[in-house]
Every structure is written in structure tokens, then in C-alpha cells.
Amino acid sequence: MPRLIPYGKQSLDREDIRSVEKVLKTDWITQGPTIEKFEQAIAKYCDARYAVAVSSGTAALHLACLAAGLKSGDKAITTPITFLATANAVCYCQAEPVFVDVDEATANIDVSKINAKLDPSVKAILPVHFAGLPCDMKKIHRIASARKLTVIEDAAQALGAKYQFEGRWVRVGSCRHSDMTVLSFHPVKTITSGEGGVITTNSEVYYEKLRSLRTHGIVKDKKAKEIGPWYYEMRELGFNYRITDFQSALGCSQLSKITGFLNKRQQIAKQYMKAFQGMDAVTLLEGDAEKYGSANHLFVLKIDFKKLKTTRKEFMVRLLKDGIGSQVHYIPVHTQPFYRKQFGTNWGDCPIAESYYERCLSIPLYPAMTNSDVKRVIKGIQHLGGNS
């Protein structure tokens, strides 16, 4: 079998390795100064006031929901086309996720359908910037402001994405239209720290609460200074969601390369768009390039497998024989057994999301791809799609 081209992969170099090695040789491999350095770098890049680094994107979502005050009896609006962690974080707080169907063109949450799902128990909205394309945050912010709802952006796939705000480009993570934004540094994301996540915010209240919740709910304040340096208080139940210094060192090193990573992703995406736009059985996700700048985390094809007289499984198997990896993003969350049993959701609740799921296929897209890799993927898809 030819060398495998996976759907996603980290891009590490000697500089990244040296950055981790340097920290491992210090006295601080966790709970040290490199964590704060990473937080400051992310906050500066996103143009947010604060950033709190944690052990994973899932941990970041959980803490953001806790900081927002979600609890039993509350509900939070989100999308079914996302990784399970988005809705799970709501459940961790004993609240209920409410799924709003997606926009057919983008697979992002359909903002026009949010109002119909609102009731007094809804306390938050968790939009997901699917595949790296920002949602319409200005409209979401207007809806949330009218109801005094907390907005938590799930930007796990969108570090480096941007959108137009008052005549200029602003980055996702700046929290211009949200209370908090969650980022992820899993190996397939824009940059990686192995595992890890960050919550950005412009609120000092949220910032302090997130820092406490990250470390068991512990607080050290003026009272600690008066009693002694050992003194601390646990004022609420928190978690050990700390990130390490060596992960943060890798994150800092990766962040210094983000412009190149994003440019390469955009370059590959443009090649794919040009190659696949004319295929009869393939539809591409769309985005308004004048209003939104995608981070191009994923490149998703919507394929009419029936028209090709095949199944998605067979299509993926045949790609794999050519050394081309692929993946499905995602099985709609509301159709998962847990959600069907716990909240009574079911197939038919979000027909656009379900139709999208039946056809979607993510193909390889990551900065380490060579031109030869890209051409091999294009050739393989065109051959199976009947356009060879």
C-alpha cells in the first residue's frame, strides 16, 4: 500500500523539540512561568484581555460552562455538528443541551433557527466554528444580548480564523461578540501542544473564576497574604485541569509558526476547491470570503454516494487502498444513544444536519502535506468520483 496521507497531522520541527527540551531541563516542568508565557502569547494573538490554559479543549469547555454558571434546570443552545465535547460540557454541569439545526451551506449553526428554541431556562449559547469557519457572531451576540445569555464560542477548530467587525478583521478568540472563547491544541488543530486548551475572555471576573476552577477551586488572595504564604482557601469545587510547562513551551513554539501553517492550509484548500467544484456528485461547503476568513481546519466534501453507486464505507476503503486517509465530521450529537436516552432527542430533530452527515467526508488537509500529496488526494477523489 502507498504511504498513508492521514486526514490530519501535527507539524513539528527541531525548534519545537528544543523548546520542550529546554523546559524539561529547568526546575519548572509544571505550574511554572512558561504557562503564563503561553497564555499571554495566545491572548495577544487573539487580541483578548485574558487567556487561561488548561489540559484539553474539553476541560476548557467544561470550565467555561461552569464559569457561566450553568447548572441543573438550565439549558444551553448548541449545534449537532460538532465533536461530543461541546454538548458533553453542558451535561457535566447538569444542564441540558438544546440542538439547533445547521445551515446547509456552511454546516455552522443556523442562526435564524435559534430564537425558536429559546425559553426562560436557556442561559447560554455555544456556537461552534465548524471546520474553522466562523459563525455569524454579530447576529448571535444580538440574540444573546436581548435575553442576557452567556455566549461561549467553541473555536477548537478555528484558531487563526477571522471575521469582519466594524470595517476591520478581528480574530476568533478576541471575544468581541462573546463572553468566552475555547481553543484546542490537539495534534490535528492549527497548532498543537500535544493536548491542551485555552479559554480567552475580556472579563476579569471570568478570568479569576477560570483560574480557580482549573486548580481545585483554590483561591489565594489578600487573606492569604495576611496569614502566610502557605495559606489558601477552596471556595468551590474545582478540578485538576492544569496544563504543563513543557506543553506550553511547545504551544509557544508552534504559535510562532501559525502564519505559515494558516497560509499552507489556505493554499491546499484553494487547490481542492478548484479541483472539486465541477464534480457532479460532490458539493463543497461554502463561506463568504469577504466577511469570514476560515482557519481551514477541515476540508469537507458532501458526496452523493448513491449517484456514484457506492457507499461511504466502500469509498473510504478504496481511498485507503490508495494511501489516502479520510474521516467523518461528525455523527450528529443528538442521535447518540446517551442523548436520545437522557433528553429524548432523535433522528428527525435536525434534518439538515442529518442530511449533511449522510454525505460528508473530510479529506487530508494539514501543513506538512507536499504538493505531491495534494495531487494524489485530488487524483484519488476525482477517479472515484467519476471525473478522472
Legacy VTK file of the C-alpha trace (Angstrom):
# vtk DataFile Version 3.0
C-alpha trace
ASCII
DATASET POLYDATA
POINTS 388 float
0.000 0.000 0.000
1.272 3.545 -0.737
2.403 5.778 2.121
-0.645 6.911 4.089
-1.721 10.540 3.882
-3.862 10.970 7.038
-6.775 13.407 7.180
-4.852 15.497 9.752
-1.455 15.577 11.387
0.799 17.770 13.539
3.735 19.676 12.038
6.732 19.608 14.395
10.339 20.642 13.764
13.630 20.766 15.669
12.803 24.158 17.124
9.647 22.698 18.696
11.600 19.799 20.152
14.312 22.100 21.509
11.696 24.309 23.186
10.308 21.331 25.098
13.771 20.004 25.919
14.810 23.385 27.303
11.903 23.436 29.776
12.439 19.810 30.776
15.941 20.796 31.909
14.627 23.503 34.241
13.133 23.220 37.728
9.665 24.008 36.381
8.043 21.343 34.215
4.563 22.179 35.555
2.915 25.100 37.382
5.806 27.291 36.270
6.374 30.503 34.273
6.070 29.027 30.766
2.327 28.519 31.256
1.795 32.225 31.828
4.038 32.995 28.846
1.849 30.783 26.660
-1.336 32.387 27.994
-0.023 35.869 27.304
1.040 34.879 23.787
-2.385 33.428 22.966
-4.201 36.443 24.438
-2.016 38.808 22.406
-2.501 36.817 19.207
-6.282 36.700 19.614
-6.423 40.304 20.881
-8.187 39.238 24.071
-7.552 40.644 27.520
-7.051 37.287 29.255
-6.276 33.645 28.476
-6.382 30.635 30.806
-4.539 27.495 29.681
-5.834 24.066 30.686
-5.225 20.379 29.999
-7.508 19.966 26.970
-10.142 21.626 24.822
-12.764 19.549 26.626
-11.533 20.826 30.001
-11.733 24.360 28.599
-15.351 23.846 27.536
-16.244 22.386 30.932
-14.688 25.260 32.861
-16.284 27.860 30.575
-19.719 26.324 31.214
-19.046 26.243 34.957
-17.842 29.847 34.964
-21.013 30.815 33.081
-22.999 29.351 35.962
-24.757 26.567 34.066
-26.490 24.207 36.497
-29.330 21.723 36.849
-32.507 23.076 35.258
-30.630 25.283 32.805
-30.359 24.782 29.057
-27.727 25.815 26.518
-28.125 26.172 22.753
-25.565 24.453 20.539
-25.189 22.600 17.241
-25.406 18.864 16.465
-22.476 19.057 14.031
-19.588 19.159 16.462
-17.438 16.833 18.494
-19.247 15.368 21.506
-17.261 17.533 23.938
-19.301 20.670 23.177
-22.602 19.212 24.361
-20.944 16.996 26.965
-19.541 20.061 28.731
-23.090 21.325 29.204
-24.078 17.953 30.659
-21.101 17.980 33.042
-22.800 20.979 34.672
-26.096 19.037 34.959
-27.626 21.347 32.335
-29.345 20.314 29.100
-28.004 20.960 25.586
-30.601 22.106 23.049
-29.666 21.359 19.457
-30.350 23.874 16.701
-30.073 22.643 13.120
-27.266 23.799 10.853
-27.039 25.970 7.783
-26.840 23.810 4.674
-24.128 25.884 3.005
-21.674 26.037 5.923
-22.694 23.288 8.415
-22.457 26.002 11.104
-25.401 26.636 13.420
-28.360 28.203 11.583
-28.712 31.488 13.445
-32.214 32.046 12.032
-33.444 28.995 13.966
-32.075 29.931 17.399
-34.987 32.114 18.541
-37.459 29.264 18.066
-35.524 27.193 20.614
-35.302 29.870 23.294
-37.244 29.709 26.551
-36.592 31.102 30.053
-34.442 28.108 31.012
-31.903 28.788 28.228
-28.905 30.516 29.793
-26.154 30.183 27.193
-25.325 29.726 23.515
-22.335 27.628 22.399
-21.765 28.281 18.680
-19.152 26.058 17.010
-16.912 27.402 14.248
-17.090 24.184 12.263
-14.097 23.287 10.072
-12.512 26.612 11.035
-15.191 28.876 9.506
-16.558 31.468 11.965
-20.269 31.553 12.727
-22.190 34.806 12.341
-21.172 36.059 15.770
-22.706 39.504 15.367
-26.198 38.042 14.954
-25.621 35.528 17.752
-24.458 38.350 20.016
-27.612 40.358 19.288
-29.823 37.398 20.171
-27.853 36.719 23.356
-27.794 40.351 24.442
-31.573 40.663 24.126
-32.011 37.707 26.520
-28.912 38.290 28.668
-27.467 34.926 27.648
-23.809 33.941 28.018
-22.026 33.200 24.731
-19.206 30.650 24.729
-17.533 30.224 21.331
-16.284 26.713 20.631
-13.330 27.675 18.460
-11.472 24.390 18.888
-11.116 24.256 15.097
-10.727 27.960 14.468
-7.527 29.406 15.948
-6.409 31.933 13.342
-9.852 32.376 11.796
-11.199 35.906 11.475
-14.269 37.910 10.555
-15.219 41.497 9.752
-16.050 43.739 12.702
-16.638 47.480 12.254
-14.775 47.564 8.957
-11.731 45.588 10.043
-10.692 41.988 10.502
-10.712 40.605 14.030
-9.569 37.169 15.094
-11.732 34.496 16.608
-10.804 34.435 20.298
-10.960 38.214 20.704
-14.391 37.771 22.351
-15.783 40.840 20.552
-19.161 39.084 20.401
-18.892 36.537 23.190
-18.097 36.168 26.867
-15.538 33.383 26.443
-13.862 31.524 23.583
-12.495 27.989 23.814
-9.454 26.849 21.810
-7.899 23.393 21.412
-4.324 22.272 20.762
-4.887 18.626 19.853
-2.350 17.421 17.233
-4.705 17.904 14.269
-5.544 21.514 15.196
-3.977 24.740 13.871
-1.162 24.472 16.421
-0.519 21.735 18.971
0.766 21.330 22.487
0.115 17.578 22.379
-3.072 18.035 24.349
-4.236 21.303 25.817
-6.785 24.064 25.600
-7.276 27.744 26.367
-10.215 29.931 27.324
-9.924 33.568 26.258
-12.079 36.298 27.782
-12.197 40.038 28.324
-13.864 39.672 31.721
-11.711 39.829 34.841
-14.488 38.045 36.764
-14.478 35.085 34.392
-10.677 35.109 34.285
-10.297 34.779 38.042
-13.043 32.158 38.257
-11.484 30.063 35.493
-8.064 30.198 37.146
-9.555 28.979 40.412
-11.662 26.214 38.840
-8.613 24.978 36.925
-6.843 24.217 40.232
-9.383 22.514 42.503
-11.288 25.725 43.214
-8.353 27.087 45.207
-8.035 30.834 45.792
-5.040 32.760 47.142
-5.877 36.399 47.773
-5.396 39.231 50.264
-6.325 36.950 53.173
-3.514 34.546 52.240
-1.003 37.388 52.284
-2.134 38.377 55.766
-1.974 34.851 57.251
1.087 33.490 55.476
2.453 32.254 52.125
1.170 28.696 52.700
-2.453 29.725 53.126
-5.152 29.051 50.542
-8.903 28.513 50.503
-11.046 26.172 48.416
-14.249 28.137 47.985
-15.953 25.910 45.424
-15.446 22.509 43.853
-12.852 22.742 41.094
-10.726 20.326 39.103
-7.148 19.486 38.274
-7.248 20.778 34.709
-3.724 22.213 34.703
-1.516 22.202 31.643
2.259 21.613 31.972
5.141 23.947 31.231
6.614 21.659 28.590
3.274 21.531 26.767
3.119 25.309 27.000
6.652 25.566 25.593
5.565 23.530 22.589
2.486 25.740 22.253
4.610 28.901 22.246
6.947 27.469 19.629
4.036 26.377 17.448
2.303 29.742 17.784
5.362 31.455 16.312
4.739 29.463 13.107
0.975 29.932 12.895
1.008 32.328 9.937
2.845 29.776 7.799
0.532 26.989 8.943
-2.570 29.007 8.052
-1.178 30.062 4.673
-0.402 26.456 3.763
-3.879 25.305 4.793
-5.441 28.041 2.684
-3.252 27.131 -0.277
-4.304 23.477 -0.108
-7.970 24.405 0.335
-7.848 26.588 -2.789
-6.364 23.718 -4.804
-9.122 21.416 -3.598
-11.852 23.936 -4.405
-10.566 24.381 -7.930
-10.290 20.612 -8.452
-13.644 19.529 -6.995
-16.065 22.355 -7.833
-17.073 20.826 -11.153
-17.719 17.287 -9.958
-21.319 16.149 -10.435
-21.572 14.054 -7.269
-19.677 16.467 -4.995
-20.823 19.618 -3.203
-18.465 21.863 -1.243
-19.149 23.772 1.952
-19.363 27.496 1.311
-18.274 30.617 3.136
-18.415 34.340 2.379
-14.732 35.165 1.886
-15.442 38.921 2.117
-16.878 38.528 5.634
-15.136 35.441 7.013
-11.578 34.113 6.939
-11.538 30.390 7.667
-8.741 28.638 9.539
-9.298 25.733 7.108
-9.116 23.114 9.823
-11.049 20.609 7.704
-11.889 20.250 4.038
-15.257 18.562 3.788
-16.805 17.094 0.662
-20.532 16.376 0.524
-20.704 13.346 -1.736
-23.776 11.783 -3.344
-22.674 8.194 -2.787
-25.883 6.806 -4.313
-25.182 8.698 -7.511
-21.746 7.086 -7.578
-23.395 3.676 -6.919
-21.293 3.093 -3.834
-21.376 3.595 -0.069
-19.318 5.915 2.072
-17.655 2.919 3.715
-16.609 1.473 0.373
-15.481 4.903 -0.843
-13.260 5.316 2.227
-11.855 1.790 1.887
-10.935 2.422 -1.738
-9.274 5.721 -0.824
-7.318 3.949 1.888
-6.020 1.414 -0.628
-4.535 4.395 -2.456
-2.955 5.593 0.792
-5.478 8.406 1.321
-6.985 8.764 4.779
-10.415 10.265 5.371
-12.796 10.853 8.270
-16.403 11.751 9.060
-17.044 15.015 10.971
-19.488 14.345 12.628
-22.244 11.936 13.568
-24.936 14.404 14.758
-24.685 14.596 18.542
-28.440 14.469 19.099
-28.546 10.970 17.533
-26.095 9.472 20.013
-27.610 6.852 22.380
-26.798 8.876 25.512
-28.623 11.979 24.282
-31.564 10.012 22.942
-31.996 8.288 26.313
-31.214 11.266 28.540
-33.016 14.065 26.697
-35.354 12.350 24.230
-33.633 13.626 21.103
-33.842 11.527 17.951
-33.320 11.244 14.235
-35.510 13.807 12.501
-34.869 16.581 15.027
-32.269 18.335 12.846
-32.896 17.269 9.229
-30.248 19.492 7.620
-27.557 18.192 9.983
-28.676 14.624 9.373
-28.647 15.092 5.589
-25.176 16.621 5.854
-23.973 13.635 7.897
-25.150 11.150 5.274
-22.886 12.756 2.669
-19.932 14.350 4.456
-16.333 13.188 4.141
-13.234 15.029 5.370
-10.119 14.610 3.217
-6.464 15.273 4.126
-5.557 18.848 4.991
-2.533 19.792 7.098
0.571 21.993 6.609
3.067 19.130 6.225
1.363 17.926 3.037
3.576 18.145 -0.032
2.368 19.202 -3.475
2.655 15.558 -4.442
0.391 14.590 -1.540
-2.231 17.135 -2.591
-2.159 15.971 -6.199
-2.501 12.342 -5.072
-5.568 13.194 -2.997
-7.129 15.134 -5.869
-6.458 12.339 -8.336
-7.857 9.720 -5.976
-11.089 11.648 -5.323
-11.594 12.505 -8.985
-11.056 8.883 -10.002
-13.602 7.540 -7.504
-15.970 10.410 -8.304
-16.032 9.544 -11.990
-14.111 12.616 -13.136
-10.753 11.007 -13.914
LINES 1 389
388 0 1 2 3 4 5 6 7 8 9 10 11 12 13 14 15 16 17 18 19 20 21 22 23 24 25 26 27 28 29 30 31 32 33 34 35 36 37 38 39 40 41 42 43 44 45 46 47 48 49 50 51 52 53 54 55 56 57 58 59 60 61 62 63 64 65 66 67 68 69 70 71 72 73 74 75 76 77 78 79 80 81 82 83 84 85 86 87 88 89 90 91 92 93 94 95 96 97 98 99 100 101 102 103 104 105 106 107 108 109 110 111 112 113 114 115 116 117 118 119 120 121 122 123 124 125 126 127 128 129 130 131 132 133 134 135 136 137 138 139 140 141 142 143 144 145 146 147 148 149 150 151 152 153 154 155 156 157 158 159 160 161 162 163 164 165 166 167 168 169 170 171 172 173 174 175 176 177 178 179 180 181 182 183 184 185 186 187 188 189 190 191 192 193 194 195 196 197 198 199 200 201 202 203 204 205 206 207 208 209 210 211 212 213 214 215 216 217 218 219 220 221 222 223 224 225 226 227 228 229 230 231 232 233 234 235 236 237 238 239 240 241 242 243 244 245 246 247 248 249 250 251 252 253 254 255 256 257 258 259 260 261 262 263 264 265 266 267 268 269 270 271 272 273 274 275 276 277 278 279 280 281 282 283 284 285 286 287 288 289 290 291 292 293 294 295 296 297 298 299 300 301 302 303 304 305 306 307 308 309 310 311 312 313 314 315 316 317 318 319 320 321 322 323 324 325 326 327 328 329 330 331 332 333 334 335 336 337 338 339 340 341 342 343 344 345 346 347 348 349 350 351 352 353 354 355 356 357 358 359 360 361 362 363 364 365 366 367 368 369 370 371 372 373 374 375 376 377 378 379 380 381 382 383 384 385 386 387
